[in-house]
Amino acid sequence: MLTWIDWAIVAAYAAGTIAMGWYYGRRRKTSQEYFLGSGRMSPMLIGVSSFATLLSTISYLSMPGEALGKGPAWMTNALALPFIYLTVGYVLLPVYMRRKVTSAYELLEDRLGLSIRLLGASLFLILRLVWMALLIYLTASALSVMTGLGPEAIPWIAAAAGFVAVVYASVGGLQAVVVTDFVQACLLYGGALLVVGVVSYELGGLGWVPTSWDPNWDSQPLFSWDPATRITISGTLTSYFFWYVATAGGDQTTVQRFMATQDAQAARRSMAFQVGSSGLTVVTLALVGFALLGYFSTFPERLGEGMTLAANADEAFPYFIASQLPTGVTGLVVAAMFAAAMSSVDSGVNSITAVVRTDFVERLGWGKASTTGAPKWTAFAIGAVVVAASTTMGSVPGNITAVTTKTSNLLTTPIFGLFFFALFVPWATTAGAWVGTICGTATAVLIAFSGPIFGLTAEGLDPVSFQWIAPTAITVDILAGCAASKWLPFGRKENA
């Protein structure tokens, strides 16, 4: 249970972030500054901010839970990061940074027309709204455990977390988001280190480091021909590579940050900071999971009533924070959890607002906004929708890793497919891009929900593992779109 000291730490953190948003907000005069800052922001701040956005509370909870309850295969995705950096930094960024845009989807219209721009923007809005709703729900669920308030407090915690993030993001714009994201990244990483430190102290050293395969873990082979195998190392590396590249090349939250840097070289440096932070944190959060496994295996009586490591792996981390950490340290780690949520919600709100204002309101002639007033009110409205939608997220089955991949990441590769057609396929047409997107999205849905679709609804019985969503969907998308562009030569074909 949290003491008054812990609550004071969390409250001070929330108040500090709102104050920072107000400080940067009063310096922003135009919507361009609101969405892109100065246009010459620090690559280090941009890179860490992008990392914090992609990490979120979902990853902060899922990675320790995955390592504790399923096994170590997921942490091997860090091995894909050098290849991700080379692909994004030297293939995508030189093309993307030729033209500075507020919304990434402006790049689609230049080559494939307005309908593809609106398609990309619409898919992004669906993706990020669902992602933020899931994020707030999972954060509120974890905080309800850590604070001892119970499940009935989830809607109130969701409203509070959403309110703080939306206030400073809507008031301060991108610069406030980036700076607070940097602070939040430091806080959440420090929180993870505190947990490892406390466990090591309690166990008298690093004896918790696993030296053999734990009985709680799944079978996680290097490779398997069985598509239903939940996790393989090769599948994890492939999935993470495609997902990360697709996010960097098609998601407004990431592209918008690249556009806030000076040029392609600066954007590449920000990408280096991003993948470096990601690799360090993936390994650290996996170590948190191993530490908790060692702790509760040594002291099984300290696990909550009715909880088991196999069945409640995702709850072990928040339960440990609430019940085993010293006063003050609990408050810091809860603030870190809160920070992880806000670092993603603030970015999502700012990016969604940029897309709504640029791709719909202004592009379709519904209004113009040269000052920051209209974007601020748009951001408030988006935040309210997300908090309301978060109440529906408890119905998707699976552990946090599976739920996230099945829902919030469903449209990542189809969105990137549009950019691939527009920027890298000279013969691509509007009709071909539509066909590719429809085929890729259908493939992603069939894989993600293969269990319910084919009559196998129990967790672990999906005919096709969720790790194949990204690589299979983007492959089908590109092949179908390229073929259709040859057969259906309707749409723009000018060189980009």
Secondary structure, 3 states (H helix, E strand, C coil): CCCHHHHHHHHHHHHHHHHHHHHHHCCCCCHHHHHHCCCCCCHHHHHHHHHHHHHHHHHHHHHHHHHHHCCCHHHHHHHHHHHHHHHHHHHHHHHHCCCCCCCCCHHHHHHHCHHHHHHHHHHHHHHHHHHHHHHHHHHHHHHHHHHCCCHHHHHHHHHHHHHHHHHHHHHHHHHHHHHHHHHHHHHHHHHHHHHHHHHHHHHCCCCCCCCCCCCCCCCCCCCCCCCCCCCCHHHHHHHHHHHHHHHHHHCHHHHHHHHCCCCHHHHHHHHHHHHHHHHHHHHHHHHHHHHHHHHHHHCHHHCCCCCCCCCCHHHHHHHHHHHHCCCCHHHHHHHHHHHHHHHHHHHHHHHHHHHHHHHHHHCCCCCCCCCCHHHHHHHHHHHHHHHHHHHHHHHCCCCHHHHHHHCCCCCHHHHHHHHHHHHHCCCCCHHHHHHHHHHHHHHHHHHHCHHHHCCCCCCCCCCCCHHHHHHHHHHHHHHHHHHHHHHCCCCCCCCC
